[in-house]
Amino acid sequence: MATSSGSGAAREGLLSRREAIMGALALAAGSLISTRPDRALAANGDPVLAGGSTYAAGGTTLYLNNPGTPLGVEWAQAMINRNGTLGSPVAAFGGVAMPAAPTGSTGVWGFAWEAPHYGVHAEHYRAAGTALRVDGRAHFSRSGKATIAKGTAHKHVTVASGIGTGAMILVTLQGSAGTGRYVRYAKRASTTSFEVWLNTTSAYNVQFAWLIID
């Protein structure tokens, strides 16, 4: 009788585990069915698919909304639109700066932590293609203006970020330094500064614009 009772308990334990496993699988299946991609919708009713291709007439398939701001609704937008017939302009991803933000905001922001890495990498598959296009103003933190004073031939400029030994320092006079005066060269002076030299002393206070590329 003890053996029979033990076998019954073992079978009962086995069935309990089996039922628990089947119940968990059923629950998981139900969750998958209830959240399958064709039922996931963005706030505006457009479909949101994970790991698939989505096309929308306006090219907007996902909205991130923050309705709790004091100045109104702030929103961001992601686009998946790889076909020229379904929206213009065509974009793989698009970001929209928050229109209700009290100060300037960013549509697309790339950030890197260490020096060897890139914040944003733009690449075109074709050699003749354009990797980066800018419509409107462009601001570069490694650029600015400075003045060569009348009666001097050079200007020492300090910059906030480091200047590498292979940096290209581009300089253009913004006015006349006098007849026969011109920029002789611009050179790196240290990791945080460079110098601009004229061929001779300037006849006037003259501004120059500079841009560092490296």
C-alpha positions in Angstrom: 0.0 0.0 0.0 2.9 2.4 0.8 4.3 1.8 -2.7 1.0 2.4 -4.3 0.5 5.6 -2.3 4.0 6.8 -3.2 3.4 6.1 -6.9 0.1 8.1 -6.8 1.8 11.0 -5.1 4.6 10.9 -7.7 2.0 10.9 -10.6 0.1 13.7 -8.9 3.3 15.8 -8.7 4.1 15.0 -12.3 0.6 16.1 -13.4 0.9 19.3 -11.4 4.2 20.2 -13.0 2.8 19.3 -16.4 -0.3 21.4 -15.8 1.9 24.3 -14.6 4.0 24.1 -17.7 1.0 23.9 -20.0 -0.6 26.8 -18.2 2.5 29.0 -18.6 2.8 28.1 -22.3 -0.9 29.0 -22.8 -0.4 32.3 -21.0 2.6 33.1 -23.1 0.8 32.2 -26.3 -2.1 34.4 -25.2 0.2 37.3 -24.5 1.9 36.9 -27.9 -1.5 36.8 -29.6 -2.7 39.8 -27.8 0.4 41.8 -28.6 1.1 40.6 -32.1 2.4 43.4 -34.5 -0.8 43.8 -36.5 -2.6 44.9 -33.4 0.0 47.4 -32.1 -1.0 51.0 -33.0 0.7 54.3 -32.5 -1.2 57.2 -30.9 -2.4 58.4 -34.3 -3.6 55.0 -35.4 -0.7 54.0 -37.6 0.7 50.5 -37.2 3.9 49.9 -35.3 5.8 46.8 -36.2 8.9 45.5 -34.5 11.4 44.0 -36.9 9.3 44.4 -40.0 8.7 46.8 -42.8 6.0 49.4 -42.3 4.7 51.8 -44.9 2.4 54.8 -44.2 1.1 57.3 -46.6 2.6 60.2 -44.7 5.8 58.4 -43.8 5.0 58.6 -40.1 4.6 55.4 -38.3 5.5 56.1 -34.7 4.8 59.1 -32.5 6.3 59.7 -29.0 4.1 62.2 -27.2 4.4 64.1 -24.0 1.1 65.9 -23.3 2.0 67.1 -19.8 4.1 70.1 -20.8 3.0 73.6 -19.8 3.3 74.9 -23.3 1.4 72.2 -25.1 2.1 68.8 -26.6 5.8 68.0 -27.4 6.3 65.2 -29.8 8.9 63.2 -31.7 8.5 61.2 -34.8 10.2 58.2 -36.3 9.7 57.3 -39.9 10.2 54.0 -41.8 9.6 54.8 -45.5 11.8 53.1 -48.0 9.6 53.7 -51.0 9.3 56.9 -53.0 5.6 56.3 -53.7 4.6 56.4 -50.1 5.5 59.8 -48.8 7.7 62.8 -49.6 10.4 63.4 -48.6 11.5 59.8 -48.3 13.4 59.1 -45.1 14.6 56.0 -43.2 14.4 57.9 -40.0 13.3 61.4 -39.1 13.3 63.4 -36.0 11.2 66.5 -35.3 12.4 69.1 -32.8 9.9 69.6 -30.0 7.7 72.6 -31.2 6.5 73.4 -27.6 10.0 73.4 -26.0 10.7 76.7 -24.3 14.3 76.7 -25.6 16.0 75.1 -28.6 15.5 71.4 -29.0 17.1 68.7 -31.3 15.4 66.6 -33.9 18.1 64.0 -34.1 21.0 63.8 -31.6 24.0 61.5 -31.7 26.3 61.1 -28.7 29.6 59.3 -28.2 31.5 58.9 -25.0 35.1 58.0 -26.0 37.4 59.7 -28.5 37.6 56.8 -31.0 33.8 56.7 -31.5 31.5 58.8 -33.6 28.4 60.7 -32.4 26.9 60.5 -35.9 28.2 58.6 -38.9 26.7 59.5 -42.3 27.6 57.2 -45.2 26.4 56.8 -48.8 26.6 53.4 -50.5 27.6 54.9 -53.8 30.8 56.8 -54.2 29.1 59.6 -56.2 26.3 59.9 -53.6 26.0 62.5 -50.9 26.5 61.2 -47.3 25.4 64.4 -45.6 23.1 67.2 -46.8 22.3 70.3 -44.9 19.4 72.6 -45.8 19.7 75.8 -43.8 22.3 77.1 -41.5 25.1 74.9 -40.1 26.9 75.6 -36.8 30.3 74.3 -35.9 31.7 74.6 -32.4 35.2 74.6 -33.8 34.8 77.8 -35.8 34.7 81.5 -35.1 36.0 85.0 -35.8 39.0 86.9 -34.5 40.7 90.2 -35.3 44.2 91.1 -36.3 44.9 94.5 -34.9 46.2 97.4 -37.0 50.0 97.5 -36.9 50.4 93.8 -36.1 51.0 90.8 -38.4 49.5 87.9 -36.4 46.8 86.7 -34.0 46.9 84.0 -31.4 43.5 82.2 -31.0 42.5 79.9 -28.2 39.9 77.2 -28.8 37.8 75.2 -26.3 38.4 71.8 -27.8 41.8 70.1 -28.6 43.6 70.7 -31.9 45.2 67.5 -33.3 48.6 67.6 -35.0 46.8 66.7 -38.3 44.2 69.4 -38.0 43.3 71.6 -41.0 42.9 75.2 -40.0 41.1 77.2 -42.6 41.3 81.0 -42.4 39.6 83.7 -44.6 40.0 87.5 -44.2 36.6 89.2 -43.8 38.0 92.6 -45.0 41.1 94.3 -46.3 44.3 94.4 -44.3 45.7 96.9 -46.7 47.2 96.8 -50.2 49.4 93.8 -50.7 48.5 92.2 -47.4 47.3 88.6 -47.2 47.2 85.6 -45.0 50.6 83.9 -45.1 49.7 80.9 -43.1 47.8 79.5 -40.1 49.4 77.0 -37.9 48.7 74.9 -34.7 50.5 76.5 -31.7 49.4 74.0 -29.1 46.6 71.5 -28.3 44.3 74.4 -27.6 45.5 77.2 -29.8 46.6 78.3 -33.2 48.2 81.4 -34.9 47.3 83.3 -38.0 50.1 85.3 -39.8 49.9 87.9 -42.5 52.8 88.5 -44.9 53.3 91.9 -43.2 51.7 94.2 -40.6 48.1 95.0 -41.2 47.1 98.5 -42.2 43.7 98.2 -40.5 41.9 96.2 -37.8 40.8 93.2 -39.9 38.6 90.3 -39.0 39.1 86.8 -40.2 36.9 83.7 -40.0 38.4 80.3 -39.0 37.3 76.7 -39.2 39.1 73.7 -37.8 38.7 70.3 -39.4 40.4 67.1 -38.3 
